[in-house]
Amino acid sequence: MVEWIIEPGLTDYDRAVSVMEARAAAIAEGDAEELVWLVEHPPLYTAGTSARREDLKDPDRFPVHESKRGGQYTYHGPGQRVVYVMLDVSRRGRDVRRFVHDLETWVIAALAEFGLTGRIREGRVGVWIERPEKPRTLSGAPAEDKVAAIGIRLRRWVSFHGISINVEPDLSHFGGIVPCGITEHGVTSLVDLGLPVTMDDVDVALRKTFDTVFGAEDAAG
């Protein structure tokens, strides 16, 4: 069984990390069920293990939290659904690359519930949306915007941290960082893409599509 919790209000980031670490340890010991925890944070930046200081363009804008998850700088704030996944990867093949791909696949399946086509790009973790109405990049590539970021950490083969999906955040808040170290492409949200969806709608889509990727058969290995 995987427990689901939707946290009301805005969750303090340091508290979230403490809760995740404690739950992951309990799962590893066999003392707790796996958990999908859906939260929103107040505005803040996090620095993953690959973050480069020059990508923090406005260090005084919001609090900056050093994070032990993989990846670079990212933004969290109101209007963004953060999905913390405390799952036993040892029951899911012990393959970190596959697990990250499964998280991306899950996001893409949830976006498809709203008629959106999310895409995975080589060398760019996360989920992307093509923007044909925008000019091509300086390298001539089609314009794409990031709609979901992914960054995880494993301890004793239990994951924590996870996914962030931009539902209706203030996109200008991403201007204080180079999101995930990528300069050629932008950031979007579901509402920015013209979808009249709410956080509740996204939660329903995530729950509906979870078992298609992380169902009992897959969990059994």
C-alpha positions as CSV (number, residue, x, y, z in Angstrom):
1,M,0.0,0.0,0.0
2,V,1.1,3.5,-0.8
3,E,-0.3,6.2,1.5
4,W,-1.3,9.6,0.0
5,I,-1.4,12.8,2.0
6,I,-2.4,16.2,0.6
7,E,-1.0,18.8,3.0
8,P,-3.1,21.9,3.5
9,G,-1.6,25.4,3.3
10,L,2.1,26.2,2.8
11,T,4.7,23.8,4.2
12,D,8.0,24.9,5.6
13,Y,10.8,23.5,3.5
14,D,13.0,22.4,6.4
15,R,10.1,20.7,8.1
16,A,9.4,18.9,4.8
17,V,12.9,17.6,4.6
18,S,12.8,16.4,8.2
19,V,9.5,14.6,7.6
20,M,10.8,13.0,4.4
21,E,14.0,11.8,6.0
22,A,12.2,10.2,8.9
23,R,9.6,8.5,6.8
24,A,12.2,7.2,4.3
25,A,14.1,5.7,7.3
26,A,11.0,4.1,8.6
27,I,10.1,2.6,5.2
28,A,13.7,1.2,4.9
29,E,13.2,-0.5,8.3
30,G,9.8,-1.9,7.3
31,D,8.0,0.2,9.9
32,A,6.0,2.5,7.6
33,E,4.1,2.4,4.3
34,E,5.4,4.1,1.2
35,L,4.2,7.7,0.9
36,V,3.2,10.2,-1.8
37,W,3.1,13.6,-0.1
38,L,1.6,16.5,-2.0
39,V,2.5,20.0,-0.7
40,E,3.0,23.6,-1.6
41,H,5.8,25.8,-0.3
42,P,6.2,29.5,0.3
43,P,8.5,31.1,-2.3
44,L,12.1,29.7,-2.1
45,Y,15.0,28.4,-4.1
46,T,16.7,25.1,-3.6
47,A,20.2,24.1,-4.7
48,G,20.7,20.5,-5.6
49,T,24.0,18.7,-5.5
50,S,25.0,19.9,-9.0
51,A,24.0,23.6,-8.5
52,R,26.5,26.2,-9.8
53,R,26.7,29.4,-7.8
54,E,26.6,31.5,-10.9
55,D,23.1,30.2,-11.7
56,L,21.7,31.9,-8.6
57,K,21.1,35.3,-10.2
58,D,19.3,37.0,-7.3
59,P,20.4,35.4,-4.0
60,D,18.5,37.9,-1.9
61,R,15.1,37.5,-3.5
62,F,13.9,34.4,-1.6
63,P,15.4,32.0,1.0
64,V,17.9,29.6,-0.6
65,H,18.0,26.0,0.8
66,E,20.8,23.7,0.2
67,S,19.3,20.4,-0.8
68,K,20.8,16.9,-1.0
69,R,18.6,16.0,-4.0
70,G,20.1,15.6,-7.4
71,G,20.0,18.5,-9.9
72,Q,20.7,22.2,-9.8
73,Y,18.7,25.2,-8.8
74,T,14.9,25.1,-8.8
75,Y,12.1,27.3,-7.5
76,H,9.2,26.3,-5.2
77,G,6.2,28.5,-4.4
78,P,2.5,28.9,-4.2
79,G,0.7,27.5,-7.2
80,Q,3.2,24.8,-7.8
81,R,2.3,21.2,-6.8
82,V,5.3,19.6,-5.1
83,V,5.1,15.8,-5.0
84,Y,7.4,14.1,-2.5
85,V,7.8,10.4,-3.3
86,M,9.0,8.1,-0.6
87,L,9.0,4.8,-2.5
88,D,11.0,1.6,-2.0
89,V,13.1,1.5,-5.1
90,S,14.6,-1.9,-4.1
91,R,11.1,-3.3,-4.9
92,R,11.1,-1.5,-8.2
93,G,14.2,-3.0,-9.8
94,R,17.0,-1.1,-8.0
95,D,17.5,1.0,-11.1
96,V,17.8,4.7,-10.4
97,R,17.7,5.7,-14.1
98,R,14.6,3.7,-14.6
99,F,13.0,5.2,-11.5
100,V,13.6,8.7,-12.7
101,H,12.2,7.7,-16.1
102,D,9.1,6.3,-14.4
103,L,8.6,9.6,-12.5
104,E,8.8,11.4,-15.9
105,T,6.3,8.9,-17.4
106,W,3.9,9.5,-14.5
107,V,4.0,13.3,-15.0
108,I,3.4,12.8,-18.8
109,A,0.4,10.5,-18.1
110,A,-1.1,13.1,-15.7
111,L,-0.6,15.9,-18.2
112,A,-2.3,13.8,-20.9
113,E,-5.4,13.9,-18.7
114,F,-5.6,17.6,-19.7
115,G,-4.8,17.0,-23.4
116,L,-1.2,18.1,-23.0
117,T,1.7,16.2,-24.6
118,G,4.7,16.3,-22.3
119,R,8.1,15.3,-23.6
120,I,11.3,13.9,-22.3
121,R,14.6,15.3,-23.7
122,E,18.0,13.7,-23.7
123,G,20.3,15.6,-21.3
124,R,17.4,17.6,-19.8
125,V,15.7,16.0,-16.8
126,G,12.1,16.9,-16.3
127,V,9.1,17.2,-18.6
128,W,8.8,19.7,-21.5
129,I,6.1,21.2,-23.6
130,E,6.7,22.3,-27.2
131,R,5.9,25.9,-27.9
132,P,5.6,26.3,-31.7
133,E,4.1,29.8,-31.3
134,K,7.4,31.0,-29.9
135,P,10.6,31.8,-31.9
136,R,13.2,29.1,-32.1
137,T,16.2,29.2,-29.8
138,L,19.5,30.7,-30.8
139,S,20.8,27.3,-31.7
140,G,17.8,26.8,-34.0
141,A,16.0,24.3,-31.9
142,P,12.2,24.5,-31.4
143,A,11.1,26.5,-28.4
144,E,10.2,24.3,-25.5
145,D,9.2,25.3,-21.9
146,K,9.6,23.2,-18.8
147,V,6.4,22.4,-16.9
148,A,7.7,19.9,-14.4
149,A,11.1,19.4,-12.6
150,I,12.4,16.2,-11.1
151,G,15.0,15.7,-8.4
152,I,15.4,12.8,-6.1
153,R,17.6,11.3,-3.4
154,L,17.9,7.7,-2.4
155,R,18.9,6.4,1.1
156,R,18.9,2.7,1.6
157,W,17.1,2.4,-1.7
158,V,14.2,4.5,-0.5
159,S,13.5,7.7,-2.5
160,F,12.6,11.1,-1.2
161,H,12.3,14.6,-2.7
162,G,10.5,14.1,-6.1
163,I,8.5,16.2,-8.6
164,S,7.3,19.8,-8.9
165,I,4.6,20.6,-11.4
166,N,3.8,24.2,-12.3
167,V,0.1,24.6,-12.0
168,E,-0.3,28.4,-11.5
169,P,2.8,29.8,-9.8
170,D,4.2,33.3,-10.4
171,L,6.5,32.5,-13.3
172,S,8.5,35.7,-12.7
173,H,9.9,34.1,-9.6
174,F,11.9,31.8,-11.7
175,G,13.9,34.8,-12.9
176,G,16.1,34.7,-9.8
177,I,17.8,31.5,-11.0
178,V,18.8,29.6,-14.1
179,P,16.3,26.8,-13.6
180,C,18.1,23.5,-13.6
181,G,21.0,25.2,-15.3
182,I,19.2,25.5,-18.7
183,T,19.3,28.8,-20.5
184,E,18.0,28.1,-23.9
185,H,14.5,27.1,-22.9
186,G,11.9,28.7,-20.6
187,V,9.4,27.7,-17.9
188,T,5.7,27.4,-18.2
189,S,2.7,26.4,-16.2
190,L,-0.6,24.7,-16.9
191,V,-2.5,28.0,-16.6
192,D,0.1,29.8,-18.7
193,L,-0.7,27.2,-21.4
194,G,-4.3,28.2,-21.3
195,L,-5.7,25.4,-19.2
196,P,-8.3,26.4,-16.6
197,V,-7.1,23.7,-14.1
198,T,-6.8,23.8,-10.3
199,M,-4.5,22.2,-7.9
200,D,-7.3,19.7,-7.0
201,D,-7.6,18.8,-10.7
202,V,-3.9,18.0,-10.9
203,D,-4.0,16.0,-7.7
204,V,-6.9,13.9,-9.2
205,A,-4.9,13.3,-12.4
206,L,-1.8,12.3,-10.4
207,R,-3.7,9.8,-8.3
208,K,-5.5,8.4,-11.3
209,T,-2.3,7.7,-13.3
210,F,0.0,6.6,-10.5
211,D,-0.9,2.9,-10.7
212,T,-0.3,2.8,-14.4
213,V,3.4,3.4,-13.7
214,F,3.9,2.3,-10.1
215,G,1.2,-0.4,-9.8
216,A,1.4,-3.6,-7.8
217,E,2.8,-5.7,-10.6
218,D,5.7,-3.2,-11.1
219,A,6.3,-2.9,-7.4
220,A,6.6,-6.7,-7.1
221,G,9.6,-6.5,-9.4
